[in-house]
Amino acid sequence: MTDPSMAQGQGFLSLRGLTKRYAGFTAVDNLDLEVPRGELVAFLGPSGCGKTTSLRMIAGLVPATAGQIVVGGQDLTAVQTHRRDMGLVFQSYALFPHMSVAKNVAFGLEMRKVPKDEIAKRVREAIALVHLSGKEEHRPAQLSGGQQQRVALARALVIRPSILLFDEPLSNLDAKLRDEMRNEIRDIQQRLGITAIFVTHDQSEALTMCDKVVVMNQGRLEQIGTPVDLYERPRTPFVASFVGRTNRLKAVAKDGVAEFAGLRIAAPAGLSGPVEVMVRPHRVTLAPSVGGEGVTGTVMRAIFAGDILQYDVDVAGQTVSVELATRGGETVLAPGTMVALAWRPQDIFVYGAAA
């Protein structure tokens, strides 16, 4: 699938019809993508969608069945991994446990036969870049998970690659460390102006870190765009439900109008029959009364999550989740309370049920 906003030849990294087939299974199906120089692009999707296989083909770790991988105008499809000038950062860090931080970082340069004086200089710079100065002689076992990930990042950066590839690099870290490393990786990537691919199943990582997001599903590209584009203008039900939380409600459309619980909602022209109406929980307003615009429902449960108070509301036999920002001192509505729900027309997505 080719995204119309990314015409062939515009990218520093170009994937042209990239395909990977195994016996009876297509992991990546005809992927076309153009990544401009200096952009950080996320490959986002559930397990098995093809995102990691795509990254491994770019790196040369997995041979492509068909298609091309072009970097800076050079076809690298058949080029060996160590000749592709790419830095890799893995989920498992892949550090040498018997080597010091400095030796781990220097490894790639030593394999490239870089002069010792140059190695020492570049290792110092890379370690300082990831804020690990003073840890040069530590072994990986003496470091926290976040520090180990910084070593892996320094090792990838020290070779000065043309492209940086991240494969789920933050999934082994706790929530606080993930937030810190997100910011550090993004700051370093922007400071160096390096082109990067970031594979993740975490939509928060993709939305908060990246210039563009490639959403993949069952080996195919569903949509590519900026985080705002994907969140506010999803083209498919899969993108709407995977990128951010959403309510998926069954309705029926006729003559450009969908009806849900007696509420008439504008539907795309020509859409008729069963449809899905989607609205994000934080875009739904809730009032502890009935009447007026919107729909009426009954509170099923209230969930206090610190910054969010979530209500699950039964509306005509379907559950609508509502997320309200907490301000302190809220009165939590009890199950069985009748409420009125409403939303803005621009916050509704309507798709064919079979889409």
C-alpha positions as CSV (number, residue, x, y, z in Angstrom):
1,M,0.0,0.0,0.0
2,T,1.5,3.4,-1.0
3,D,0.6,6.4,1.1
4,P,-0.3,9.3,-1.2
5,S,1.5,11.8,1.0
6,M,4.8,10.0,0.6
7,A,5.6,9.8,-3.1
8,Q,8.4,7.4,-4.2
9,G,11.8,9.0,-4.3
10,Q,11.2,11.6,-1.6
11,G,12.8,9.7,1.3
12,F,16.3,9.2,2.6
13,L,15.1,5.7,3.4
14,S,12.9,4.2,0.8
15,L,11.0,0.9,1.1
16,R,9.6,-0.2,-2.3
17,G,7.3,-3.1,-2.4
18,L,9.1,-4.7,0.6
19,T,7.7,-8.2,1.2
20,K,8.6,-11.1,3.5
21,R,6.9,-14.5,2.9
22,Y,7.3,-17.7,4.9
23,A,5.8,-21.0,4.0
24,G,2.1,-20.4,3.9
25,F,2.4,-17.0,5.7
26,T,3.1,-13.4,4.5
27,A,4.7,-11.4,7.4
28,V,5.1,-8.2,5.4
29,D,3.0,-7.5,2.3
30,N,4.2,-5.0,-0.3
31,L,5.3,-2.2,2.1
32,D,6.0,1.2,0.4
33,L,7.4,3.9,2.6
34,E,9.5,7.1,2.3
35,V,11.3,8.4,5.4
36,P,12.8,11.9,5.0
37,R,16.3,12.5,6.3
38,G,16.4,13.4,10.0
39,E,12.9,12.1,10.9
40,L,12.0,9.7,13.7
41,V,9.3,7.3,12.4
42,A,7.5,4.7,14.5
43,F,6.3,1.4,13.3
44,L,3.3,0.7,15.5
45,G,1.0,-2.3,15.7
46,P,0.1,-5.4,17.7
47,S,2.3,-8.5,18.0
48,G,2.5,-10.3,14.6
49,C,1.7,-7.2,12.5
50,G,5.0,-7.2,10.7
51,K,6.7,-4.2,12.3
52,T,9.7,-6.1,13.7
53,T,10.1,-8.1,10.5
54,S,10.2,-4.9,8.5
55,L,12.9,-3.4,10.8
56,R,15.0,-6.6,10.6
57,M,14.8,-6.5,6.8
58,I,15.9,-2.9,6.8
59,A,18.8,-3.9,9.1
60,G,19.7,-6.9,6.8
61,L,19.1,-9.4,9.6
62,V,16.2,-11.0,7.6
63,P,16.4,-11.3,3.8
64,A,13.5,-9.7,1.9
65,T,11.4,-12.0,-0.4
66,A,10.7,-9.1,-2.7
67,G,11.1,-5.3,-3.0
68,Q,13.9,-2.9,-2.4
69,I,15.6,-1.1,0.5
70,V,17.2,2.2,-0.6
71,V,19.2,4.5,1.6
72,G,20.5,7.8,0.2
73,G,19.9,6.6,-3.3
74,Q,21.8,3.4,-2.8
75,D,20.1,0.0,-3.1
76,L,21.0,-2.0,0.1
77,T,18.6,-4.9,-0.4
78,A,21.4,-7.4,-1.0
79,V,24.1,-5.7,1.1
80,Q,25.2,-7.5,4.3
81,T,24.2,-6.1,7.7
82,H,27.7,-4.9,8.7
83,R,28.0,-2.9,5.5
84,R,24.6,-1.1,5.8
85,D,25.9,1.7,8.1
86,M,23.0,1.3,10.6
87,G,23.0,1.4,14.4
88,L,20.7,-1.1,16.2
89,V,19.3,-0.8,19.7
90,F,17.5,-4.0,20.8
91,Q,14.9,-4.7,23.5
92,S,17.4,-7.0,25.3
93,Y,20.3,-4.4,25.2
94,A,22.6,-7.2,23.9
95,L,25.5,-6.0,25.9
96,F,28.7,-8.1,26.6
97,P,28.5,-8.9,30.3
98,H,32.3,-9.4,30.7
99,M,33.1,-6.0,29.1
100,S,33.1,-2.6,30.7
101,V,30.8,0.2,29.5
102,A,33.7,1.7,27.5
103,K,34.6,-1.6,25.9
104,N,30.9,-2.3,25.0
105,V,30.7,1.1,23.3
106,A,34.0,0.7,21.5
107,F,33.2,-2.7,20.1
108,G,31.8,-1.6,16.8
109,L,34.6,0.8,16.2
110,E,37.2,-1.9,16.9
111,M,35.5,-4.2,14.4
112,R,35.8,-1.4,11.8
113,K,39.5,-1.0,12.5
114,V,39.2,2.6,13.6
115,P,42.5,4.0,15.1
116,K,42.8,3.7,18.9
117,D,43.0,7.4,19.5
118,E,39.9,8.0,17.5
119,I,38.1,5.2,19.3
120,A,38.9,6.7,22.7
121,K,37.7,10.1,21.6
122,R,34.4,8.9,20.1
123,V,33.7,6.6,23.0
124,R,34.1,9.5,25.5
125,E,31.8,11.6,23.4
126,A,29.1,8.9,23.1
127,I,29.2,8.1,26.8
128,A,28.8,11.8,27.6
129,L,26.0,12.1,25.2
130,V,24.0,9.5,27.1
131,H,24.9,10.9,30.5
132,L,27.1,8.0,31.7
133,S,30.4,9.8,32.2
134,G,32.1,8.2,35.2
135,K,30.6,4.8,34.5
136,E,33.2,3.8,31.8
137,E,34.7,0.9,33.8
138,H,31.4,-0.5,35.2
139,R,30.2,-3.8,33.9
140,P,26.5,-4.1,32.7
141,A,25.5,-6.0,35.9
142,Q,26.5,-3.0,37.9
143,L,24.1,-0.7,36.0
144,S,20.3,-0.2,36.2
145,G,18.1,-1.2,33.3
146,G,17.9,2.4,32.2
147,Q,21.7,2.8,32.3
148,Q,22.2,-0.4,30.3
149,Q,19.8,0.9,27.7
150,R,21.9,4.1,27.5
151,V,25.0,2.0,26.9
152,A,23.2,0.2,24.1
153,L,22.3,3.6,22.6
154,A,25.8,4.9,22.9
155,R,27.2,1.8,21.2
156,A,24.8,2.3,18.3
157,L,25.6,6.0,18.0
158,V,29.4,5.8,18.3
159,I,29.7,4.3,14.8
160,R,27.9,7.4,13.5
161,P,25.3,5.5,11.5
162,S,23.2,6.9,8.7
163,I,20.1,5.3,10.2
164,L,19.3,4.3,13.8
165,L,17.0,1.3,14.3
166,F,15.2,0.7,17.6
167,D,13.4,-2.6,18.3
168,E,11.1,-2.2,21.3
169,P,14.0,-0.6,23.3
170,L,11.9,0.5,26.3
171,S,9.7,-2.5,26.9
172,N,11.9,-3.9,29.7
173,L,11.9,-0.6,31.7
174,D,9.4,0.5,34.4
175,A,7.0,3.4,33.6
176,K,9.2,6.2,35.1
177,L,12.3,5.0,33.3
178,R,10.4,4.6,30.0
179,D,9.3,8.3,30.2
180,E,12.9,9.4,30.9
181,M,14.3,7.3,28.1
182,R,11.7,8.5,25.6
183,N,12.7,12.1,26.2
184,E,16.4,11.2,26.1
185,I,16.2,9.3,22.8
186,R,14.1,12.0,21.2
187,D,16.5,14.8,22.3
188,I,19.6,12.9,21.1
189,Q,17.9,12.0,17.8
190,Q,16.9,15.7,17.2
191,R,20.3,17.0,18.3
192,L,22.2,14.7,15.9
193,G,19.6,15.0,13.1
194,I,19.8,11.3,12.5
195,T,17.1,9.3,10.7
196,A,15.6,6.7,12.9
197,I,13.0,3.9,12.9
198,F,11.4,3.0,16.2
199,V,9.4,-0.2,16.5
200,T,6.8,-0.3,19.3
201,H,3.5,-1.8,20.2
202,D,3.0,1.1,22.7
203,Q,0.9,3.9,21.2
204,S,2.0,6.4,23.8
205,E,5.7,5.9,22.7
206,A,4.7,6.4,19.1
207,L,2.6,9.4,19.6
208,T,4.9,11.3,22.0
209,M,8.2,10.6,20.4
210,C,7.9,10.5,16.7
211,D,7.5,12.8,13.7
212,K,5.4,10.2,11.8
213,V,3.8,6.9,12.7
214,V,3.3,3.9,10.5
215,V,0.4,1.8,11.7
216,M,0.7,-1.8,10.6
217,N,-1.9,-4.6,10.7
218,Q,-1.5,-8.2,9.4
219,G,1.6,-7.3,7.5
220,R,0.1,-4.3,5.7
221,L,0.4,-0.6,6.2
222,E,-3.0,0.7,7.4
223,Q,-2.1,4.4,7.6
224,I,0.9,6.7,8.0
225,G,0.8,10.2,9.3
226,T,1.7,12.6,12.1
227,P,0.5,11.6,15.5
228,V,-2.2,14.3,15.3
229,D,-3.3,13.0,11.8
230,L,-3.7,9.4,13.1
231,Y,-5.5,10.4,16.3
232,E,-7.9,12.9,14.9
233,R,-8.4,11.5,11.3
234,P,-8.1,7.7,11.4
235,R,-9.0,6.2,8.1
236,T,-10.0,2.7,9.3
237,P,-11.6,1.2,12.3
238,F,-8.4,-0.5,13.2
239,V,-6.4,2.7,13.3
240,A,-9.2,4.5,15.3
241,S,-9.2,1.7,17.9
242,F,-5.5,1.0,18.1
243,V,-4.2,4.6,18.2
244,G,-5.8,5.8,21.5
245,R,-8.7,4.4,23.4
246,T,-12.2,4.5,21.8
247,N,-15.7,3.3,22.3
248,R,-16.9,1.0,19.5
249,L,-20.7,1.1,19.2
250,K,-23.0,-0.8,16.9
251,A,-25.5,1.3,14.9
252,V,-27.4,1.2,11.7
253,A,-27.0,3.7,8.8
254,K,-29.4,4.8,6.1
255,D,-29.3,7.7,3.6
256,G,-26.2,9.2,5.2
257,V,-27.4,9.0,8.8
258,A,-26.5,6.5,11.5
259,E,-28.8,6.0,14.4
260,F,-27.6,5.0,17.9
261,A,-29.9,4.9,20.9
262,G,-32.3,7.3,19.1
263,L,-29.5,9.7,18.3
264,R,-29.0,10.6,14.6
265,I,-25.4,10.8,13.6
266,A,-24.0,12.0,10.2
267,A,-22.5,9.0,8.3
268,P,-20.3,9.0,5.1
269,A,-22.3,9.2,1.9
270,G,-23.3,5.8,0.5
271,L,-22.8,4.0,3.8
272,S,-25.9,1.9,4.6
273,G,-26.7,-1.0,6.9
274,P,-24.7,-2.0,10.0
275,V,-22.0,0.5,11.0
276,E,-19.6,1.1,13.9
277,V,-19.8,4.5,15.7
278,M,-16.6,5.4,17.5
279,V,-16.0,8.1,20.0
280,R,-13.0,8.5,22.4
281,P,-13.9,8.3,26.1
282,H,-12.4,11.6,27.0
283,R,-14.4,13.4,24.3
284,V,-17.7,12.3,26.0
285,T,-19.3,14.6,28.4
286,L,-21.4,13.3,31.3
287,A,-24.1,15.0,33.3
288,P,-25.9,13.5,36.3
289,S,-29.3,14.2,34.8
290,V,-31.4,13.3,31.8
291,G,-32.9,15.2,29.0
292,G,-31.5,17.6,26.4
293,E,-29.2,16.5,23.6
294,G,-27.2,13.3,23.6
295,V,-28.2,9.9,24.9
296,T,-29.4,8.6,28.3
297,G,-27.8,5.8,30.2
298,T,-27.2,4.1,33.5
299,V,-23.9,4.1,35.4
300,M,-22.6,0.5,35.6
301,R,-19.3,1.2,37.4
302,A,-17.0,4.0,38.4
303,I,-13.2,3.5,38.4
304,F,-10.9,6.0,40.1
305,A,-7.4,6.0,38.5
306,G,-5.8,9.1,40.1
307,D,-5.8,11.6,37.2
308,I,-8.9,10.0,35.6
309,L,-12.3,9.0,36.8
310,Q,-13.8,6.5,34.4
311,Y,-17.5,5.7,34.2
312,D,-18.8,2.7,32.2
313,V,-22.4,3.6,31.2
314,D,-25.0,1.3,29.8
315,V,-26.7,2.9,26.8
316,A,-29.4,0.9,25.1
317,G,-27.5,-2.4,26.0
318,Q,-24.1,-1.1,24.9
319,T,-21.3,0.1,27.2
320,V,-20.0,3.6,26.7
321,S,-16.8,4.5,28.7
322,V,-16.4,8.1,29.8
323,E,-13.1,9.5,31.1
324,L,-13.2,12.7,33.2
325,A,-10.1,14.5,34.5
326,T,-10.1,14.7,38.3
327,R,-9.6,17.9,40.2
328,G,-10.1,16.7,43.8
329,G,-13.3,16.5,45.8
330,E,-15.4,14.9,43.1
331,T,-18.6,13.2,44.0
332,V,-18.4,9.7,42.5
333,L,-21.7,8.7,41.0
334,A,-23.1,5.4,42.2
335,P,-24.0,2.4,40.0
336,G,-27.6,2.8,38.8
337,T,-27.4,6.6,38.5
338,M,-29.2,7.9,35.4
339,V,-26.9,10.2,33.3
340,A,-26.9,12.0,30.0
341,L,-24.0,11.6,27.6
342,A,-23.1,13.9,24.8
343,W,-20.2,14.6,22.3
344,R,-19.4,16.9,19.5
345,P,-20.1,15.8,15.9
346,Q,-16.5,16.2,14.9
347,D,-15.5,13.7,17.6
348,I,-17.4,10.9,16.0
349,F,-16.0,8.3,13.5
350,V,-18.5,6.2,11.5
351,Y,-17.3,3.1,9.6
352,G,-18.9,0.2,7.8
353,A,-19.2,-2.7,10.2
354,A,-17.5,-5.1,7.8
355,A,-14.6,-2.7,7.1
